[in-house]
Amino acid sequence: MPLKLDLRPHEKIFLGGAVLVNGDSRCQLAVLNDVPVLREKDILKESDADTPCKRIYLAVQMMYMDTPNMARYHQFYWDEVKAVIQAAPSTVEFIGKVSNYVLDGQYYQALKVARELIRYEQELVSNARKSA
């Protein structure tokens, strides 16, 4: 089943190793084979990975986008996971889900759960600030 993408004017997407930019009008694309696809809004820049859970997201994103360097990103991912679980054991449910997807090679699904992990991290930080 093809993946259908509706792109806004000037929207960027990452598609199988290439960055594509839409023109001046809306556009619809159908991706017929299995390749990594990320919309611009879902791409986390390294400079924006300023929290431990965002670094986990970044590691998974890079596994998805840059398969030749997979081993490096896996090592980075597992190091970040250990640190987050030690600092915030309540994250283990989210991290378990992300990790299962990573181990199965389902990186897009892992990214979806990693976004939930980032939201949870923000809640934890917000609650800690309120308590202080």
N, C-alpha and C positions, 0 to 999 in steps of 0.2 A: 504494500500500500504506500503510495507516494506521500512524502511530507509536503504539505502546501504552506507556503510562506506568503503573507501579504506584507509588502514592504511600503513604508511611508517614504515620501520624497527625501532623498539624501540619507536614508538609513543605511548603516553599514552592517554587514554580516560576515562572519567567518565561515567559510565553506570548504571543508576538506583541504586545508592548508593555504587557502587564498582568502584575501579580504576583498569583498565586493562592496561597491557603493551604488545605491540606486540613483537614478537620475532625478529629474524635476517633478515627476508625477508618480502616483501610486503604481505599484507593480505587483504581479502575482507570479511566483515561481513554484514549480513542482520539482522536488528532489527525488529522483527515481531509484537511487541506490543508497547504500548504507555508508554515509560519510559524516564526519563531525560537522555539526552546524550549531553556531551560537549567534544570537542577535547581539548587537552592540550593547544593549542595556544589560545583558547577562554576562558581559565580559568584565572581569575585575582586573584593573591595572595593578602591577606590582607595587607601585607607589601608594595605592589605596588599600593595600592589604596591611592595615595598621592595627589589627587585633589578632589574637591567636586563631579564632574561628574563621576569620577572613583569610588567614594564611592557609588553613585547611582547604577552604574553597579554592584558593589560588592553586594549590598543589593538584587538586582534582582537575581543575580547568586545564592545567598544563599537561596532565596525563592524557586528557581528551584531545587536546590540540596539537601536542608535540610528541607523538609516540616514539620517535627515535631516542628520546632522552627519558624514557619511562622509568628506568631504574633510579635515576637521580630524583625524580619527582616522588616516587614511592618512598624513598628514604626520607625525604623532607616531610612527606605526609605523615609517616609513622612517628617521626620525632615530634611533630606538632601534636599529634593525637595523644601521645604519652603525656606531654606537658599540660594539655587542656584537661585531661581526665584527672591528673594529679591536682590541678588548681580548682577544678569545678567538677567533682564526681557526678553531679546531677546531669551532666551532658552525655553520659554514657549511652543512653537510649538513642539519641540522635547520632552519635559517633558510631555506634554499632550498626545502624542502618546504612550510613555512608560507607563504612568499611566493607560491609557485605556487598554493596554494589561495586565498590572498587575491586574487591577480590574476584567478582564475577565479570569484570571488564565492562560494566554498565555505567560508564562515566557520566552520561547525561542525567540518568536517574540519581546518581550520587550527588550531582550538582544541585538538583532540586531539593534534596534533603539537607544539603549543606547550607542552602539559603535559609531553611528553617532553623538550622543550628545558629546561624548568624543572628537571626531575630531573637532566639532564646538568649544568646550571649548579651544582646542589647538589653533585654529584660533584666537579666542578672545584674548587669552594671547599673542600670537605672535603680533597681531595688536597693543595691548596696549604697548608692549615693543618698537615697532617701533615708536609709538607716543611720548613716554617719552623722 
